[in-house]
Amino acid sequence: MNKALPLVTFDLGGVIVRISTSLEEAAFRAGVKLRDAKPDQTRWSSLFVQWQSGQVTDEAFFEQWAACVGRFDAHDAPKLSLGWLQHEFEGIQALLGSLHGLGVPMGCLSNTSRHHWDYMLAETDRYPSLRWLQHLHASHLIGVMKPDEAIYRAYERLTGYRPEDIVFFDDLQANVDGAKRCGWQAVRIDPKADPAAQVRARLREIGVLPG
């Protein structure tokens, strides 16, 4: 690993992996039929944070998620959960392969759950770009979510990199702002406008990739 180069760090959903943008889209992809109901949004939001912070098990989450949303049954919740995960964005695999070939150190820092994490990492051909990431870290493992400062500081300790030596790409402005407050070189990626091209352009700007 070349520590003379910055640690290029990616969020997963919205940067490397395309994700569904609504419950309806996830349900369609998962083959789950939704009922009409009015979700308890406050309870759902709190539950989601607990899940992605590793505070509740997948099994407990699925039961409570179904109960507070009211539009599907608990036995459909695991399928519906995976309906959020789609495929890698076009060009991402080629880009990360090029960075790997240049010896650029790479990692990820993602707000996610054990259910999604295990699915993404279980088979190398499912999300092939992930095999080039040397530093794999996520909110459910660290116990706190972006944009809390604690998760960025934990990532620094776990990887051994200084804040100024981390280049970070995330699709949410709040997460980018949190990283910038910690001294990272953080860039927001628009998932609707070719993430691979956006990442490539920034890495060329700072000299990680040839112009």
HELIX and SHEET records of a PDB file:
HELIX    1   1 LEU A   23  ALA A   30  1                                   8    
HELIX    2   2 GLN A   41  GLN A   52  1                                  12    
HELIX    3   3 ASP A   58  VAL A   69  1                                  12    
HELIX    4   4 ALA A   74  ASP A   76  5                                   3    
HELIX    5   5 ALA A   77  LEU A   82  1                                   6    
HELIX    6   6 ILE A   92  GLY A  101  1                                  10    
HELIX    7   7 ARG A  114  ALA A  122  1                                   9    
HELIX    8   8 PRO A  128  TRP A  132  5                                   5    
HELIX    9   9 SER A  139  ILE A  142  1                                   4    
HELIX   10  10 GLU A  149  THR A  159  1                                  11    
HELIX   11  11 PRO A  163  ASP A  165  5                                   3    
HELIX   12  12 GLN A  173  ARG A  181  1                                   9    
HELIX   13  13 PRO A  195  GLU A  205  1                                  11    
SHEET    1   A 5 HIS A 135  ALA A 138  0                                        
SHEET    2   A 5 MET A 106  SER A 110  1                                        
SHEET    3   A 5 LEU A   7  PHE A  10  1                                        
SHEET    4   A 5 ILE A 166  ASP A 170  1                                        
SHEET    5   A 5 GLN A 185  ARG A 188  1                                        
SHEET    1   B 2 VAL A  17  ILE A  19  0                                        
SHEET    2   B 2 LEU A  85  GLU A  88 -1                                        
END                                                                             
